[in-house]
Amino acid sequence: MHTNVATNHTKTEILQLLLQLALSSGGSFAIWRKPKSNTVEIVLDETANPFKVDLSIEELEPGFIVHPFADQVDKKAYFIKASKYFSFEIDKPIATDELPEWAKIQLNNQEKLSPAEIRELLINQTLVSKIKTSKLSEQKDHFTQLVKEGIKAIQQNLLEKVVPARTKTISIPPNFNLSCTLLKLMDSYPNAFINFFHLPHVGTWIGASPETLIETKGDTFYTMSLAGTQIAIGDNPLKSAAWTQKEIEEQALVSRYIVSCFKKIRLREYEEHGPKTVLAGNLLHLRSDFKINMQETGFPELGSIMLGLLHPTSAVCGMPRGEAHDFLQEFEGFDRSFYSGFLGPVNIQGSTSIYVNLRTASLHDNEATLYAGAGVTEDSDPEKEWEETELKCQIIGKFIQNPSA
């Protein structure tokens, strides 16, 4: 970028500078923008080896948490400590003076890299963190068969709902510009949690999640149930949306699951609003919102408690949870890794916001692996479920393949 004399930087330049510093540090980092926010935030931990923490989030120092879909033996999550933290408003130019001292010092000692050089740096970093997916998970026949197996298990009353997933691998084009891609995602999906994180030797992911898993700020706890999918059509898609019984029931299952978690811990006082139609990218979903005052109900650690109870939610796994999880382990045929796990900032600026890792892609070598799933109930049509996953893959895929999409 060309800022030789001026001290003001555009948002693209600032993001490129931060990506350059983070990628060349050899450490772990995360960049994100919360839904309905103009603030871009970054945490950087220059320690070469990523480390894991227990899920007692109230006790964690500020940082960014990343947990895979499958429950590992150690029940722990990766954690990027906010050794270095910076935030900036996306709609305001930033003067060099406004950068944190650590960024100024490093920038003085480094030549500014071009977007192509940052891409090179990124690709070199991801060579050692290749995500293992099987070729099966790419195939349409395998996925539609998976849906049929799910329907059969539901008809036999073994499951109420199951959420099989698949992958799609695309190449990262030579003109791929990471900062432009992130900014385009932020611009296109104002209601999503836009994120990029890099854990050396573990994984490098980019995403635009529509689903909050848990949020705590002050005394307030918040969660949502999100399910049902259709394409947004027309000038006012929120008004013209019509939902089938299958989609309404699918979303109601998720809401009932959240309420059953409250009952499990004898929490009786909560607010529930919805379901209402919401827009996420070019897709519509049904959403209900749940709010609780942790002080009044006597649950100061509700964030950690609900994280343990909710993950993996019925929206990414199925119902009953144990049986759906076992079904997926048996038939799905690939490791989801961080897809449909959870991620987000913890104890930063007085709040914790953790999201389900949806509409996401892992970057490795010169490729991006896109992940998508579809909720299967007794009324599902395998062909339609495949089409739904195609639409979900496009949400991130089109911005990777064409940064100016």
C-alpha positions, 0 to 999 in steps of 0.5 A: 500500500502507498502511505509514504508521507501521510500518517493516516492509514486505511482500515485495509492497511491497518489490517495488513500491518497487523496480519504481517506482525502476527504472521511473522511473530511465530505465535498464535493470534486471532482477529475478529469483529462481533455481530453488529459492531464496527470494532475490529479486535486482535489478540496475539501471543508470541509463544511458539507452542499453542496451549490449552485451558480448562473451560472455567471461563470466569477464571481465565485471563483475557484471550481467545478460546478455540474448541473442536467439535468432538469432546477430547479426553482432556476436555480442554480448549486451545487458548490464545492469551491476549499478551498483546491486544489492539482494537480499532474502529473500522469506519475511521482512518487511523494515525500511526500514533494510535497504534500500540507501542508493540506494533510501532516498535515492530513496524519500525524494524520491518519492511512493509509487506505487499498483500502477495507477500502476506499471502506467501507468509500465510501459505508457508505457515499453514504447510505444517497444519494440514487438516485431515479430511477424507475424500469421502467427505467431499462426495455427494453420494456419501453425503446423500447416503448419510442423510438417508441413514439419518432418516432411517435412524429417526424412523426407527426412533433411535434419533429425533434429529441428526446434523451430518456435515461434509467438506468442499476443498477449493484452491486459494487463488494467486490474488488472494488478499487476506485483509481484503477478504476479512473486510469484505466478510465484515461488510457483507455479513454485519450480523455475523461473527467474522473471525480469523485465527492461527494456531501454529502446527494446529490450524488456520481458519476463517469464518463468519458465524451466525450463531452465538453459543453463550455471551456474558456481560456484567450480570447478564447471560445470553444464548440463542437457538438457531435452526432452519434454513432457506434462501433470502429472496426478494426486496424484503426477505424477512417479511416474505419468508414462509417456514415449513413444519419441518423447519419450525420443528427443527428450530423448536427442538433446539429451543427445547434443548436449551430449556432442558439444560436450564431445568437440569441445573434448576434454573427457572427464571429466564426470558425467552423471545422468538422464534423470529426470522433472521438474515445471515448472509444470503440465508434466512434462519429461525432464532429464539433468544434467551436471557438470564440475570446471573446475579438474581438467579444465583448463577455467577458461573452460568457461562461455564456451566452452560458451555459444558451443557450446550456443546455440541448443540442439537443444531450442529449434532442432533437429538438426543445428543449422545446418540446423535454424536455416536451416529456421526462418529460412526457414519460421517467419515471425517474429522470435523476438527474445529468446524461446529466447535466453538470460539471467541473472545473471553474476558476482553473489555468486560465481556465473553462472547463465544460462538459456534464455529459455522460458515468456516474454512480451514486454510492449508497449503494452497487450499481452503477446506469449507465445512457445512452441515444440514439438519436432518429430520424425518421429513428431509430430502437428501437432495435438498440437504445437499443443496443447503450445504452448497449454499452454506459453503458459498458464504465463505468460499466465494470470498476466498476465490474472489476477494472482490466478490 
